[in-house]
């Protein structure tokens, strides 16, 4: 059964862990031992039963009511399987948020309906980052409807507040859903709520199942061959290069191009899971016998000989900065680190999606930039290939941002 990845985003205290915990429990995916432990910790910290404790891993999180790191629960219900990824909601842990959402099929954004909470800058920042990373499908779950007496007017107010921003950054049409919920009381989670008869749409589970049937794996198989090289190995039969097929497919005997080196080789051997095969496809890890591999380090990319992929050292990029860099930066591209310099072309307000004048780097902001790398890399536009179109940015060994190739 295919597991669908769903990343749960949103501001601190808007209810992500509570929602996931309740979905795991109600679907029968949480063990009785985990439920009993959650009850024990709820009592210890003088709380009513808190479903979030089913998911949160650390005692500190249970005391303070926040998630420090990405946590994951697996849910199976009515023939569908989901990985429910709870990512940190507070500003200090943007890196963890990015890593947690990177491979999601879609995002579930929680917005609290409670008065004084609602749509925040952090809410919009999370959405901007999700869209920047290529996630085009979103569910906006307006939570804590029980705190406003399940009033439709409050749901409509939040929807009208955030919908223009969603459209500005590229979420649209059949891939965007709004749903009113109460994560704590399980309203509209797996079934429909009697407290909100005015809502006639699908339950949260039904929407998730709808968005999960996206065929992304099939799409990757139709793209040109791209293999991210991870390592080189020597065995009794000779040397092989090991990597993951990002997109496309390969066959024994075909010619390939290795970049940035510009080497043309023929595939003499193919191994998947330690077994010799004649073909492999997107998503599989492969070991390839292609002759001498000493000059093919981690970070190289294998492509079809005539696919048109080239290596470049000047990249137009969109970068989100979690903090300001020092003078020198490095980037991590396909597992390889290399030096780089950047020139800011203009800034982007991540709370509106609008481009604004300015060439200084703003923490927790984004910018269009020209990136010059210390050596050529086989990068492609992010829209064309996500894996070869994104990179992480570091300054003096510290993570400072994530970028995509335009």
GIGI-V309893 format. One record per residue. PSI is psi in whole degrees, 0 to 359 (NA if undefined). BURIAL is I if it has 9 or more other ideal C-beta (glycine too) atoms within 8 Angstrom, else O. Layout:
BEGIN
psi=PSI burial=BURIAL
psi=PSI burial=BURIAL
END
This chain:
BEGIN
psi=130 burial=O
psi=135 burial=O
psi=126 burial=O
psi=129 burial=I
psi=122 burial=I
psi=121 burial=I
psi=129 burial=I
psi=116 burial=I
psi=166 burial=I
psi=170 burial=I
psi=152 burial=I
psi=136 burial=O
psi=9 burial=I
psi=358 burial=I
psi=21 burial=I
psi=308 burial=I
psi=323 burial=I
psi=317 burial=I
psi=310 burial=I
psi=316 burial=I
psi=317 burial=I
psi=323 burial=I
psi=322 burial=I
psi=319 burial=I
psi=313 burial=I
psi=330 burial=I
psi=356 burial=I
psi=15 burial=O
psi=347 burial=I
psi=134 burial=I
psi=157 burial=O
psi=328 burial=O
psi=319 burial=O
psi=322 burial=I
psi=317 burial=I
psi=321 burial=O
psi=320 burial=I
psi=321 burial=I
psi=320 burial=I
psi=314 burial=O
psi=327 burial=I
psi=316 burial=I
psi=319 burial=O
psi=322 burial=O
psi=20 burial=O
psi=45 burial=O
psi=157 burial=O
psi=169 burial=O
psi=128 burial=O
psi=107 burial=I
psi=335 burial=I
psi=332 burial=I
psi=343 burial=I
psi=328 burial=I
psi=314 burial=I
psi=134 burial=I
psi=337 burial=O
psi=143 burial=O
psi=326 burial=O
psi=322 burial=O
psi=323 burial=I
psi=322 burial=I
psi=316 burial=O
psi=350 burial=O
psi=30 burial=O
psi=153 burial=I
psi=124 burial=I
psi=329 burial=I
psi=167 burial=I
psi=128 burial=I
psi=161 burial=I
psi=135 burial=O
psi=143 burial=I
psi=129 burial=I
psi=131 burial=I
psi=126 burial=I
psi=128 burial=I
psi=46 burial=O
psi=6 burial=O
psi=144 burial=I
psi=134 burial=I
psi=144 burial=I
psi=114 burial=I
psi=109 burial=I
psi=114 burial=I
psi=115 burial=I
psi=151 burial=I
psi=143 burial=I
psi=353 burial=I
psi=156 burial=O
psi=326 burial=O
psi=346 burial=O
psi=40 burial=I
psi=320 burial=I
psi=316 burial=O
psi=324 burial=I
psi=316 burial=I
psi=313 burial=I
psi=325 burial=O
psi=327 burial=I
psi=352 burial=I
psi=322 burial=O
psi=24 burial=O
psi=143 burial=I
psi=328 burial=I
psi=169 burial=I
psi=148 burial=I
psi=112 burial=I
psi=124 burial=I
psi=131 burial=I
psi=125 burial=I
psi=132 burial=I
psi=352 burial=I
psi=137 burial=I
psi=135 burial=O
psi=353 burial=O
psi=261 burial=I
psi=206 burial=I
psi=126 burial=O
psi=172 burial=O
psi=322 burial=O
psi=324 burial=I
psi=310 burial=I
psi=324 burial=I
psi=317 burial=I
psi=318 burial=I
psi=317 burial=I
psi=314 burial=I
psi=318 burial=I
psi=316 burial=I
psi=322 burial=I
psi=325 burial=I
psi=9 burial=I
psi=6 burial=I
psi=115 burial=I
psi=2 burial=O
psi=132 burial=I
psi=145 burial=I
psi=121 burial=I
psi=108 burial=I
psi=110 burial=I
psi=106 burial=I
psi=171 burial=I
psi=35 burial=I
psi=338 burial=I
psi=334 burial=I
psi=348 burial=O
psi=28 burial=I
psi=31 burial=O
psi=34 burial=I
psi=129 burial=O
psi=326 burial=I
psi=322 burial=O
psi=320 burial=I
psi=313 burial=I
psi=323 burial=O
psi=315 burial=O
psi=318 burial=I
psi=315 burial=I
psi=332 burial=O
psi=319 burial=O
psi=340 burial=I
psi=319 burial=I
psi=323 burial=O
psi=316 burial=I
psi=317 burial=I
psi=324 burial=I
psi=322 burial=I
psi=359 burial=I
psi=2 burial=O
psi=135 burial=I
psi=165 burial=O
psi=225 burial=O
psi=355 burial=O
psi=13 burial=I
psi=126 burial=I
psi=147 burial=I
psi=137 burial=I
psi=135 burial=I
psi=134 burial=I
psi=164 burial=I
psi=106 burial=I
psi=322 burial=I
psi=317 burial=I
psi=6 burial=O
psi=24 burial=I
psi=124 burial=I
psi=23 burial=I
psi=288 burial=I
psi=334 burial=I
psi=192 burial=O
psi=144 burial=O
psi=135 burial=I
psi=345 burial=O
psi=346 burial=I
psi=64 burial=I
psi=341 burial=O
psi=342 burial=O
psi=118 burial=I
psi=10 burial=O
psi=190 burial=O
psi=158 burial=O
psi=167 burial=I
psi=316 burial=I
psi=317 burial=I
psi=321 burial=O
psi=318 burial=I
psi=318 burial=I
psi=323 burial=I
psi=313 burial=O
psi=335 burial=I
psi=337 burial=I
psi=67 burial=O
psi=349 burial=O
psi=24 burial=O
psi=327 burial=O
psi=320 burial=I
psi=321 burial=O
psi=317 burial=O
psi=326 burial=I
psi=338 burial=I
psi=350 burial=O
psi=165 burial=I
psi=156 burial=I
psi=128 burial=I
psi=126 burial=I
psi=123 burial=I
psi=117 burial=I
psi=130 burial=I
psi=327 burial=O
psi=173 burial=O
psi=142 burial=I
psi=153 burial=I
psi=133 burial=O
psi=188 burial=O
psi=333 burial=O
psi=3 burial=O
psi=190 burial=O
psi=149 burial=I
psi=157 burial=I
psi=135 burial=I
psi=136 burial=I
psi=178 burial=I
psi=135 burial=I
psi=109 burial=I
psi=317 burial=I
psi=163 burial=I
psi=197 burial=I
psi=163 burial=I
psi=161 burial=I
psi=148 burial=O
psi=132 burial=I
psi=347 burial=O
psi=157 burial=I
psi=143 burial=I
psi=165 burial=I
psi=135 burial=I
psi=125 burial=I
psi=149 burial=I
psi=3 burial=I
psi=334 burial=O
psi=24 burial=O
psi=137 burial=O
psi=123 burial=O
psi=168 burial=I
psi=140 burial=I
psi=112 burial=I
psi=331 burial=O
psi=145 burial=I
psi=129 burial=I
psi=134 burial=I
psi=121 burial=I
psi=31 burial=O
psi=359 burial=O
psi=140 burial=O
psi=131 burial=O
psi=170 burial=I
psi=346 burial=O
psi=159 burial=I
psi=164 burial=I
psi=176 burial=I
psi=136 burial=I
psi=344 burial=O
psi=146 burial=I
psi=131 burial=I
psi=156 burial=I
psi=127 burial=I
psi=132 burial=I
psi=109 burial=I
psi=28 burial=I
psi=207 burial=O
psi=126 burial=O
psi=9 burial=I
psi=332 burial=O
psi=23 burial=O
psi=81 burial=I
psi=173 burial=O
psi=138 burial=I
psi=346 burial=I
psi=162 burial=I
psi=134 burial=I
psi=132 burial=I
psi=168 burial=I
psi=148 burial=I
psi=325 burial=I
psi=27 burial=O
psi=349 burial=I
psi=6 burial=O
psi=134 burial=I
psi=160 burial=O
psi=140 burial=I
psi=160 burial=I
psi=9 burial=I
psi=123 burial=O
psi=129 burial=I
psi=124 burial=I
psi=157 burial=I
psi=123 burial=I
psi=134 burial=I
psi=130 burial=I
psi=124 burial=I
psi=338 burial=I
psi=167 burial=O
psi=138 burial=O
psi=162 burial=I
psi=189 burial=O
psi=313 burial=O
psi=143 burial=I
psi=161 burial=I
psi=155 burial=I
psi=152 burial=I
psi=115 burial=I
psi=117 burial=I
psi=35 burial=I
psi=356 burial=O
psi=140 burial=I
psi=139 burial=O
psi=155 burial=I
psi=157 burial=O
psi=158 burial=I
psi=155 burial=O
psi=150 burial=I
psi=124 burial=O
psi=128 burial=I
psi=317 burial=O
psi=162 burial=I
psi=162 burial=I
psi=127 burial=I
psi=109 burial=I
psi=354 burial=I
psi=352 burial=O
psi=337 burial=O
psi=2 burial=I
psi=141 burial=O
psi=137 burial=O
psi=155 burial=O
psi=150 burial=O
psi=140 burial=O
psi=12 burial=O
psi=149 burial=O
psi=129 burial=I
psi=123 burial=I
psi=142 burial=O
psi=30 burial=I
psi=175 burial=I
psi=164 burial=I
psi=149 burial=I
psi=135 burial=I
psi=156 burial=I
psi=121 burial=I
psi=129 burial=I
psi=119 burial=I
psi=154 burial=I
psi=341 burial=O
psi=163 burial=O
psi=145 burial=O
psi=149 burial=I
psi=63 burial=I
psi=151 burial=I
psi=159 burial=I
psi=139 burial=O
psi=322 burial=I
psi=334 burial=O
psi=321 burial=O
psi=110 burial=I
psi=316 burial=O
psi=323 burial=I
psi=5 burial=I
psi=13 burial=I
psi=158 burial=I
psi=160 burial=I
psi=153 burial=I
psi=137 burial=I
psi=152 burial=I
psi=120 burial=I
psi=41 burial=O
psi=357 burial=O
psi=137 burial=O
psi=131 burial=O
psi=354 burial=I
psi=178 burial=I
psi=144 burial=I
psi=158 burial=I
psi=151 burial=I
psi=131 burial=I
psi=NA burial=O
END
